[in-house]
Structures are given as C-alpha cells and as structure tokens.
Amino acid sequence: MAENNPFRAGEYNGHQTYHIDADSRLSAVRRFTLEEYRVALELHDLQKTVRTAIERRLRRLEREERNGAVSER
C-alpha cells in the first residue's frame, strides 16, 4: 500500500498497519481531511459502503467550503 494511504493505522513491530475492514475504515473516514478523502477515493480496494460515505462527506465539505461555512468534521 502507498505511503499516502489515509487508512494507515499505525505500526506494529516495525510494520505499517492499515484499516482494511469496512467498519474500521468507516470509523477512520470521520477524521479525514479533504485531501485524505480525495486520496482514499483513488484506492482500488475500497468497499462500496466506504466509498459512498466518503463521497457524501466530500460533497458536504465542498459545499460548506463554497458557502464559507466551517465544518465540525
């Protein structure tokens, strides 16, 4: 997996770990930045539910950005 993968979860015994199941990815998505959403959408192994959640959140953030609103994340 790429170094810029937004689903990086930390290290275990010197090895990078990642969120790979839908539940942990959905949890991680709540903390993403706008750029991390865009990078995540480019991943080839993205579950449909995770992709849908990212697309919804991305549309909301972009709409808020256009309207000058500040998001709570």
C-alpha positions in Angstrom: 0.0 0.0 0.0 1.1 3.5 -0.7 2.7 5.7 2.0 0.0 8.3 1.5 -2.8 5.8 2.1 -5.2 7.6 4.5 -6.2 4.3 6.1 -2.8 3.9 7.8 -3.5 2.7 11.3 0.0 2.8 12.9 2.9 0.4 13.3 3.2 -3.0 14.9 6.6 -4.5 15.5 8.1 -2.1 12.9 5.5 -2.9 10.2 2.9 -0.4 9.0 -0.7 -1.5 9.6 -3.8 -0.4 7.8 -7.5 -0.3 8.4 -8.8 -2.9 5.9 -12.3 -3.8 7.0 -15.3 -1.6 6.3 -16.1 -0.9 9.9 -12.7 0.4 10.8 -12.4 2.3 7.6 -15.8 4.0 8.2 -14.6 5.0 11.6 -11.4 6.4 10.2 -13.3 8.3 7.5 -14.8 10.5 10.2 -11.4 12.0 10.9 -10.2 12.6 7.4 -9.2 15.9 5.9 -10.5 17.0 2.5 -7.3 15.8 0.8 -7.4 12.4 2.5 -11.0 11.9 1.1 -9.7 12.5 -2.4 -6.8 10.1 -2.0 -9.0 7.4 -0.5 -11.3 7.5 -3.5 -8.4 6.5 -5.7 -7.8 3.3 -3.8 -8.7 0.2 -5.8 -9.8 -2.0 -2.8 -12.3 0.4 -1.4 -15.6 -1.1 -0.1 -18.8 0.2 -1.6 -20.1 1.4 1.8 -16.9 3.2 2.5 -16.8 4.8 -1.0 -20.4 6.0 -0.5 -19.6 7.5 2.9 -16.5 9.3 1.5 -18.4 10.7 -1.5 -21.2 12.0 0.8 -18.8 13.6 3.2 -16.7 15.1 0.4 -19.8 16.6 -1.2 -20.8 18.1 2.1 -17.3 19.5 2.8 -17.0 21.0 -0.7 -20.5 22.6 -0.3 -19.6 24.1 3.1 -16.3 25.3 1.6 -18.1 27.1 -1.2 -20.6 28.6 1.2 -17.8 29.7 3.6 -19.0 27.6 6.5 -16.7 26.0 8.9 -17.1 22.2 9.3 -17.0 20.4 12.6 -15.6 17.4 10.7 
